[in-house]
């Protein structure tokens, strides 16, 4: 959707308005002097004291004009120049102004820097994400195309054996399944980054939901599982299902949700007894498309979706280092109530 345009018409700039107001104020004492001179008709010339007063008024007016220019119009014009430079791709323009003038302009400048930084980060993220998606989709599509062409070109002289045809068909099915998994993850990621309606769910309900979806895992709760967290049921299903699936893919047979909370925040430790995550990979697990199980069908998007979904609801997730086996994630979310 293109950005709306401001209707083009003549508008005075801020400096013109400031100087016009100040000049108007300065003319007041002049008009007063002229008025009294006309009424009293004492002389045809102005007294030295009157001339001195007008000079003082003129100097004060110019001083006020300079201060207003220094504290208001200058910083605003600098912000406009920075915005134009950033719009042309100049990342170096994302820096504080040399002079902010007033507290309000300083706050506006900080808001501008925050917004510009987020937009630039978002642009780089979209560019990198698009490159990763293209790469991830290209591999199975290339394999499907190659297998289909071989099957199509099978002729009567050198016919494929049944085993060969089944091998190529199995490859097509496997790649189609991978594409479907990638598209599902992309839908979940888009959903995670789209604001959802507010809602809440208890940890006990999350455990019940996971038990129904992952019968191969022994899922248990610890602590106050009756606590309700500020997460809609659909979002909670996506977050904790991704963690459970990640645990299952790494050989886990057990998943535990340990809950602790205060008046405002709920902390959920999600532990499993799988093969765990190495310290070297621990810094990369939340990066999109990073996976140690690509050959087994891993998309590398699950934990990225978890982080995006929690972030859109005011929550966080981080990987904790464990002494023994398994992986442990710490999820922090606003607590809705002490009891569900």
Buried (B, 14 or more C-beta within 10 A) or exposed (E): EEEEEEEEEEEEEBBEEBBEEBEEEBEEBBEEBEEEBEEEEEEEEBEEEBEEBBEEBBEEBEEBBEEBBEBBBBBBBBBEEBBEBBEEEEEEBBEEBEEBBEEEBBEBBEEBBEEBEEEBEEEEEEEEBEEBBEEBBEEBEEBBEBBBEBBEEBEEEEEBEEEEBEEBEEBBEBBBEBBEBBEEBBEBBEBBEEEBEEBBBBBBBBBEBBBEEBEEBEBBBBBBBBBBBBBBEBBBBBBBBBBBBBBBBBEBEBBBBBBEBEEEBBBBBBBBBBBBBEEEBBEEBBBBBBBBEBEEEBBBBBBBBBBBBBEBBEBEBEBEEEEEEBBBBBBBBBBBBEEB
